């Protein structure tokens, strides 16, 4: 058909539109692709790595050590695999690091050497890969452990430490001052005789886990038990993967949905701009179905081209972006690739929507009178022609107002472009501000102490300095853990201020932190049921209030009331709060939390995720530029007749630009403000959605400074787009445009 010869000519004539629309489609889909691919890749690697290295189902420790011969009997009796593991944590004198030393396991939680070689002699060690990478340690280098220099033979990954937490109560990894070490069994025995023992368990299909736990507690007194799914060092691998997948679907809804809607509007306007040609072809006898098919194929171009470009870009960016998403883990050897079906969906869905949009627009136009189509009057009702008729405002002011008010569809598209850019950029800034707020607010919600020492033993009475606290771990029926704390009635260092502004009456009631209330869905007056991790005995208490603390998951009362549940003597304690550093033997200190702990953890998080956040900012600005370019380009194309008239009337290009292009300045501030507000709401949703994963309540924050920088970045993208299009006004042929008007 001769009609098909228009494709090449029309595409060449409107090449900027198709390129910018395709680029906008690409940028929008890219965020979905990258987050989806990262989530799938991390989860797949976790499955393979855990299976290959025999990940535990649970780990436990006991007050009485289980003899080796008894372990074999327990394995047979309960149809499970069990292995004793010894370890020692060494705070190296004169160094700024701490290491946890092990002997390699044979059955459970086996390590995988990813660089270098295995240990061959007593003077060699393996160290965890994350610390080695962060500190630039290579095989052959020397490192001091427990006062002796060892040669590093290689680096390893371990399944129950893929997320490197020194303590399970920590909220973020530590690879700057903490690492794992493996040494030979003989060397470990010589240096760490009597080291702590922990037991790793893999359950069989027929294992009665409750019976097993009760048996071990009855004979050896369980001091701690944690299932793999509640072990943050393990579960965070899947939790982070879920987070990326959820974010990918959010990106799919927020970015491509808005972008596709934006381009669909533009395609509709593009089709309407050719109504004279459509009317002519209709008058010549072309069937409605052929015309609809013809124009719908034009509309498919941005979807197909954008989808293909996204697939190509993702193929190049898959591994580097995926590795950015691995920043929270040990250096996992994951491979990232885009599933074919996702690539096809990315091409098909936008193309289908654009196709439908064009079909509907052509069908709507063909319902109009052919004479109106030939005259170019279809769908051009002037709704703002009488605005400011009696006003004494300047001509250019009236023109700007009528341009925006008389073209709500076009104005909304410009607004959406500004909104999209502001939303993405300000969300990245809001994430940074919110994480920083954790470090700034955390200690204020803890209390006035500067040091919290968690002891590995029970003590009686009162410490020489500081305040005594009893801390024991319990769980609910789903094995979600909670810390039960007992404080003295006159405790001052721990924050006991409830949400209603009163001091918690711990002598007569039970109180939970806001984090605990969020995780377990508790409110004041509710009953909270939990159980002992060893005996599985259930306990029930009534919640008398909630204490503002979004960073620790605890249930608190007096030491006497807590002792009735824990079974301890009310005089016993295993933690100390202090307003100064105490001189305690490192062998009895299991964990130390300072007033700077959370700030340091959050700084580590930002350092690890910085590249991904800034990449999001760049993509946000690019989306803003592409969206505005394609929109304003369309606006100028639709205004060629007016531009020509203004040139005939003697207006120079500067004034014409001010009237035609700069009219959109009125939408800049509302678009930026709306984008920032939406991003703040999105951050608040994120913080609430991932409380269980992050184990803290992130305070959604967008600092005024960040809001201003966001506005500046979006405004820069906006003016770059306008600058690229000013030449089009200068090149407008007024003679041809006026001639087209007479026709």
Secondary structure, DSSP 8 states (H G I E B T S, - for coil): -GGGGHHHHHHHHTHHHHHHHHHHHHHHHHHHHHHHHHHHHHHHHHHHHHHHTT--SEEEEESS---HHHHHHHHHHHTEEEEEEEEEEEE-TTSS-EEEEE---SSSS-EEEEEE----STTEEEEEHHHHHHHT--TT-EEEETTEEEEEEEEEEEGGGSS--SSTT-SS---SSEEEEE--HHHHHHHSTT-EEEEEEEE-TT--HHHHHHHHHHHH-EEEEEEGGG-HHHHHHHHHHHHHHHHHHHHIIIIIHHHHHHHHHHHHHHHHHTHHHHHHHHHTT--HHHHHHHHHHHHHHHHHHHHHHHHHHHHHHHHHHHHHHTTTSS---------HHHHHHHHHHHHHHHHHHHHHHHHHHHTS-HHHHHHT-TT---TTTTTTTT----HHHHHHHHHHHH-HHHHHHHHHHHHHHHHHHHHHHHHHHHHHHHHHHHHHHHBS-SEEEEEEEEEES--SSSEEEEEEEEE-TT--EEEEEEE-TT--SB--BBTTS-B--TTT-EEEEHHHHHHHT--TT-EEEEEETTT--EEEEEEEEEE--SS--EEEEEHHHHHHHH---TTEEEEEEESS-----GGGEEEEEETTHHHHHHHHHHHHHHHHHHHHHHHHHHHHHHHHHHHHHHHHHHTHHHHHHHHHTT--HHHHHHHHTGGGHHHHHHHHHHHHHHHHHHHHHHHHHTHHHHTS-------HHHHHHHHHHHHHHHHHHHHHHHHHHHH--HHHHHHHHH-
